[in-house]
Amino acid sequence: MRFWLFLAAFMAFSLPARADVTVYELFTARDCPSCPRADELFGQITRANPQIIALSCHVTYFDRPGRADSLSAPFCDGRQTGYKQGKVLDRIYTPAAVVNGMYAVKGNDKDSVMAGLSSSGVIDTVKSIHLSAQGGYLNITMPAVSVEEPADVWLFAYNNSNAVTFITKLMRWNGKSVAMAFPVENVPAAGYAVVAQTSAQTQILAAGKTN
């Protein structure tokens, strides 16, 4: 009985396998009253769909003296503000989920999140970036992508719960295939992700992760 209950729960959060890449970002906070359900849903979907690049970014605006979220970081505030400025989000709120840099849904609404993830790639295809960590370096192979304007390439480090612990911009990218290596020995993490994203429209063009 437990096996079938587990299987049913797994299937309920699984998405059809496909070659495209899907980036699922959740903006959350420890003291946000609506976020525990979003965090739980994020974890369930992430475990059931390891091919998804899942990034949980903890914002700082719920922090209070003596009650700061240990995972909150100003770069998460900045990334969410970028989605507001790019008109992906109509306002700053939590829990907010963004799929492929283009589609925003309430992060604690299972049906909306699953619909957004299932439809990702139908209109906008996100190409795969190949990553491998070796000898203190992250090896990055960018695919060839047709771009109308140079894109920003971002590096994310995340912990075992896929919470983002570090973000930095690596380069401006013209869409041509290129291989490079970035030192990460001073950026310890459970995993790394690289995302190429248009700076004006926020659309994610290519993405990849190490695990």
Sine and cosine of phi, psi and omega as CSV:
sin_phi,cos_phi,sin_psi,cos_psi,sin_omega,cos_omega
0.00,0.00,-0.71,0.71,0.01,-1.00
-0.88,0.48,-0.60,0.80,0.00,-1.00
-0.88,0.48,-0.71,0.71,-0.05,-1.00
-0.94,0.34,-0.56,0.83,0.08,-1.00
-0.90,0.43,-0.67,0.74,0.03,-1.00
-0.90,0.45,-0.69,0.72,-0.02,-1.00
-0.89,0.45,-0.66,0.75,0.01,-1.00
-0.90,0.43,-0.66,0.75,0.02,-1.00
-0.91,0.42,-0.64,0.76,0.00,-1.00
-0.89,0.45,-0.73,0.68,-0.04,-1.00
-0.91,0.42,-0.51,0.86,-0.04,-1.00
-0.91,0.41,-0.40,0.92,-0.04,-1.00
-0.92,-0.38,0.10,0.99,-0.03,-1.00
-1.00,0.00,0.55,-0.84,0.02,-1.00
-0.92,-0.39,0.42,-0.91,0.05,-1.00
-0.86,0.51,0.68,-0.74,0.03,-1.00
-0.95,0.31,0.64,-0.77,0.07,-1.00
-0.42,-0.91,0.17,-0.98,-0.09,-1.00
-0.98,0.19,-0.40,0.92,-0.03,-1.00
-0.91,0.41,0.29,-0.96,0.10,-1.00
-0.98,-0.21,0.62,-0.78,0.08,-1.00
-0.84,-0.54,0.77,-0.64,0.03,-1.00
-0.94,-0.33,0.85,-0.53,-0.08,-1.00
-0.88,-0.47,0.95,-0.32,0.00,-1.00
-0.95,-0.31,0.71,-0.71,0.07,-1.00
-0.85,-0.53,0.81,-0.59,0.09,-1.00
-0.99,-0.16,0.87,-0.49,-0.18,-0.98
-0.59,-0.80,0.02,-1.00,0.05,-1.00
-0.30,-0.95,0.51,-0.86,-0.05,-1.00
-0.88,0.48,-0.67,0.75,-0.08,-1.00
-0.99,-0.12,0.22,0.97,0.12,-0.99
-0.98,0.21,0.87,-0.48,-0.10,-1.00
-0.90,0.43,-0.39,0.92,-0.02,-1.00
-1.00,-0.10,0.00,1.00,-0.13,-0.99
-1.00,0.07,-0.46,0.89,-0.02,-1.00
-0.83,0.56,-0.66,0.75,0.03,-1.00
-0.90,0.43,-0.64,0.77,0.02,-1.00
-0.92,0.40,-0.65,0.76,0.03,-1.00
-0.90,0.44,-0.66,0.75,0.02,-1.00
-0.91,0.42,-0.70,0.71,0.02,-1.00
-0.89,0.45,-0.67,0.74,0.05,-1.00
-0.84,0.54,-0.72,0.69,0.00,-1.00
-0.90,0.43,-0.67,0.75,0.00,-1.00
-0.90,0.44,-0.71,0.71,-0.01,-1.00
-0.92,0.39,-0.65,0.76,-0.01,-1.00
-0.90,0.44,-0.69,0.72,0.00,-1.00
-0.93,0.38,-0.58,0.82,-0.04,-1.00
-0.99,0.17,-0.31,0.95,-0.07,-1.00
-0.72,-0.69,0.96,0.27,-0.07,-1.00
-0.90,0.44,-0.26,0.97,0.02,-1.00
-0.97,0.24,-0.32,0.95,0.02,-1.00
-0.95,0.30,0.66,-0.75,0.13,-0.99
-1.00,0.04,0.99,-0.15,-0.13,-0.99
-0.97,-0.25,0.82,-0.57,-0.07,-1.00
-0.75,-0.66,0.89,-0.45,0.03,-1.00
-0.98,-0.19,0.88,-0.48,-0.08,-1.00
-0.92,-0.40,0.88,-0.47,-0.05,-1.00
-1.00,-0.03,0.86,-0.50,-0.03,-1.00
-0.99,0.10,0.26,-0.97,-0.11,-0.99
-0.99,-0.17,-0.19,0.98,-0.21,-0.98
-0.97,0.24,0.01,1.00,0.18,-0.98
-0.99,-0.15,-0.10,1.00,-0.03,-1.00
-0.93,0.38,0.63,-0.77,0.07,-1.00
-0.76,-0.65,0.39,-0.92,0.02,-1.00
-0.81,0.58,0.82,-0.57,0.00,-1.00
0.99,0.16,-0.02,1.00,-0.03,-1.00
-0.71,-0.70,0.56,0.83,-0.03,-1.00
-0.95,0.30,0.61,-0.79,0.11,-0.99
-0.94,0.34,0.84,-0.55,-0.06,-1.00
-0.91,0.42,-0.29,0.96,-0.01,-1.00
-0.98,-0.21,-0.08,1.00,-0.05,-1.00
-0.94,0.33,0.56,-0.83,-0.04,-1.00
-0.47,-0.88,0.64,-0.77,0.02,-1.00
-0.84,0.55,-0.50,0.86,-0.01,-1.00
-0.91,0.41,-0.41,0.91,0.09,-1.00
-0.95,0.31,-0.63,0.78,0.10,-0.99
-0.86,0.52,-0.70,0.72,-0.03,-1.00
-0.91,0.43,-0.63,0.78,0.00,-1.00
-0.93,0.38,-0.66,0.75,0.04,-1.00
-0.91,0.40,-0.63,0.78,0.05,-1.00
-0.88,0.48,-0.60,0.80,0.06,-1.00
-0.87,0.49,-0.62,0.79,0.05,-1.00
-0.94,0.35,-0.53,0.85,0.09,-1.00
-0.93,0.38,-0.71,0.70,0.00,-1.00
-0.91,0.41,-0.52,0.86,0.04,-1.00
-0.99,0.10,0.09,1.00,0.06,-1.00
0.91,0.41,0.35,0.94,0.15,-0.99
-0.98,0.21,-0.71,0.70,0.12,-0.99
-0.99,-0.14,0.68,-0.73,0.03,-1.00
-0.99,0.13,-0.25,0.97,0.03,-1.00
-0.30,-0.95,0.19,-0.98,0.06,-1.00
-1.00,0.01,0.87,-0.49,0.00,-1.00
-0.39,-0.92,0.24,-0.97,0.14,-0.99
-0.74,-0.67,0.49,-0.87,-0.12,0.99
-0.99,0.12,0.78,-0.62,0.02,-1.00
-0.89,-0.45,0.74,-0.67,0.05,-1.00
-0.92,-0.40,0.64,-0.77,0.03,-1.00
-0.79,-0.61,0.78,-0.62,-0.01,-1.00
-0.95,-0.31,0.82,-0.57,0.04,-1.00
0.82,0.58,0.45,0.89,0.06,-1.00
0.95,0.32,0.12,0.99,-0.15,-0.99
-0.79,-0.61,-0.48,0.88,-0.15,-0.99
-0.85,-0.53,0.83,-0.55,-0.05,-1.00
-0.95,-0.31,0.68,-0.73,0.07,-1.00
-0.63,-0.78,0.28,-0.96,0.08,-1.00
-0.94,0.34,0.80,-0.60,-0.12,-0.99
-0.93,0.36,-0.29,0.96,0.00,-1.00
-0.97,-0.22,0.14,0.99,0.02,-1.00
-0.98,-0.21,0.98,-0.18,-0.10,-0.99
-0.83,0.56,-0.74,0.68,-0.07,-1.00
-0.88,0.47,-0.67,0.74,-0.01,-1.00
-0.93,0.38,-0.67,0.74,0.01,-1.00
-0.90,0.44,-0.73,0.68,-0.02,-1.00
-0.90,0.44,-0.63,0.78,0.03,-1.00
-0.90,0.43,-0.65,0.76,0.02,-1.00
-0.91,0.42,-0.67,0.74,0.01,-1.00
-0.94,0.35,-0.61,0.79,-0.03,-1.00
-0.93,0.36,-0.54,0.84,-0.03,-1.00
-1.00,0.02,-0.18,0.98,-0.01,-1.00
-0.89,0.46,0.66,-0.75,0.00,-1.00
1.00,-0.02,-0.25,0.97,0.02,-1.00
-0.93,0.36,-0.66,0.75,0.00,-1.00
-0.98,-0.19,-0.73,0.69,-0.07,-1.00
-0.90,-0.43,0.92,-0.40,-0.02,-1.00
-1.00,0.04,0.77,-0.64,0.05,-1.00
-0.97,-0.23,0.90,-0.44,-0.01,-1.00
-0.96,0.27,0.37,-0.93,-0.07,-1.00
-1.00,0.01,0.74,-0.67,0.15,-0.99
-0.98,-0.18,0.76,-0.65,-0.01,-1.00
-1.00,-0.03,0.78,-0.62,-0.01,-1.00
-0.81,-0.58,0.57,-0.82,0.16,-0.99
-0.48,-0.88,0.72,-0.70,0.02,-1.00
-0.99,-0.14,0.78,-0.62,-0.05,-1.00
-0.40,-0.92,0.78,-0.63,0.09,-1.00
0.84,0.54,0.60,0.80,0.01,-1.00
0.99,0.15,0.09,1.00,0.02,-1.00
-0.83,-0.56,0.52,-0.85,0.13,-0.99
-0.97,-0.22,0.92,-0.40,0.04,-1.00
-1.00,0.10,0.79,-0.62,-0.12,-0.99
-0.81,-0.59,0.82,-0.57,0.08,-1.00
-0.89,-0.46,0.93,-0.37,-0.02,-1.00
-1.00,0.07,0.66,-0.75,0.05,-1.00
-0.99,0.16,0.17,-0.99,0.12,-0.99
-0.99,0.10,0.81,-0.59,-0.03,-1.00
-0.69,-0.72,0.66,-0.75,0.06,-1.00
-0.98,0.22,0.85,-0.53,-0.03,-1.00
-0.80,-0.60,0.59,-0.81,0.06,-1.00
-1.00,0.07,-0.40,0.92,0.03,-1.00
-0.50,-0.86,0.41,-0.91,0.02,-1.00
-0.84,0.54,0.57,-0.82,-0.01,-1.00
-0.94,-0.33,0.41,-0.91,0.08,-1.00
-1.00,0.02,0.71,-0.71,0.05,-1.00
-0.96,-0.29,0.86,-0.51,-0.08,-1.00
-0.93,-0.38,0.62,-0.78,0.12,-0.99
-0.96,-0.28,0.76,-0.65,0.08,-1.00
-0.89,-0.45,0.66,-0.75,0.21,-0.98
-0.92,-0.39,0.60,-0.80,-0.02,-1.00
-0.61,-0.80,0.35,-0.94,-0.04,-1.00
-1.00,-0.03,-0.19,-0.98,-0.08,-1.00
-0.92,0.40,-0.35,0.94,0.05,-1.00
-0.99,-0.13,0.23,0.97,0.00,-1.00
0.92,0.39,0.34,0.94,0.10,-0.99
-0.99,0.16,0.76,-0.65,-0.06,-1.00
-0.95,0.32,0.77,-0.64,-0.01,-1.00
-0.91,-0.41,-0.17,0.99,-0.08,-1.00
-0.29,-0.96,0.67,-0.74,0.10,-0.99
-0.66,-0.75,0.68,-0.73,0.14,-0.99
-0.50,-0.87,0.51,-0.86,0.06,-1.00
-1.00,0.07,0.79,-0.61,-0.03,-1.00
-1.00,0.03,-0.66,0.75,-0.13,-0.99
-0.14,-0.99,0.18,-0.98,0.25,-0.97
-0.99,-0.15,0.68,-0.73,-0.18,-0.98
-0.82,-0.57,0.72,-0.70,-0.06,-1.00
-1.00,-0.09,0.13,0.99,0.05,-1.00
1.00,-0.03,-0.04,1.00,0.00,-1.00
-1.00,0.08,0.50,-0.87,0.04,-1.00
-0.90,0.43,0.75,-0.66,-0.04,-1.00
-0.45,-0.89,0.53,-0.85,0.07,-1.00
-0.90,-0.43,0.66,-0.75,-0.01,-1.00
-0.46,-0.89,0.17,-0.99,0.03,-1.00
-0.71,-0.70,0.63,-0.77,-0.01,-1.00
-0.80,-0.60,0.76,-0.65,-0.01,-1.00
-0.94,0.34,0.77,-0.64,-0.01,-1.00
-0.80,-0.61,0.22,0.97,-0.04,-1.00
-0.89,0.45,-0.42,0.91,0.04,-1.00
-0.99,-0.14,0.17,0.99,0.03,-1.00
-0.81,-0.58,0.95,0.31,-0.03,-1.00
-0.90,0.43,0.62,-0.78,-0.05,-1.00
-0.30,-0.95,0.35,-0.94,0.13,-0.99
-0.97,0.25,-0.47,0.88,0.01,-1.00
-0.28,-0.96,0.26,-0.97,0.01,-1.00
-0.78,-0.62,0.50,-0.87,0.10,-1.00
-0.72,-0.70,0.53,-0.85,0.08,-1.00
-0.81,-0.58,0.74,-0.67,-0.07,-1.00
-0.77,-0.64,0.79,-0.61,0.10,-1.00
-0.97,-0.23,0.82,-0.57,-0.21,-0.98
-0.60,-0.80,0.70,-0.72,0.07,-1.00
-0.91,0.41,0.68,-0.73,-0.09,-1.00
-0.97,0.25,-0.50,0.87,-0.06,-1.00
-1.00,0.04,-0.72,0.69,-0.11,-0.99
-0.99,-0.13,-0.15,0.99,0.04,-1.00
0.95,0.30,-0.04,1.00,-0.04,-1.00
-0.89,0.46,0.75,-0.67,0.07,-1.00
-1.00,0.09,0.83,-0.56,-0.07,-1.00
-0.99,-0.12,-0.54,0.84,-0.02,-1.00
-0.43,-0.90,0.48,-0.88,-0.02,-1.00
-0.32,-0.95,0.38,-0.93,0.04,-1.00
-0.30,-0.95,0.25,-0.97,0.02,-1.00
-0.56,-0.83,0.28,-0.96,-0.02,-1.00
-1.00,0.08,-0.54,0.84,0.01,-1.00
-0.37,-0.93,0.00,0.00,0.00,0.00
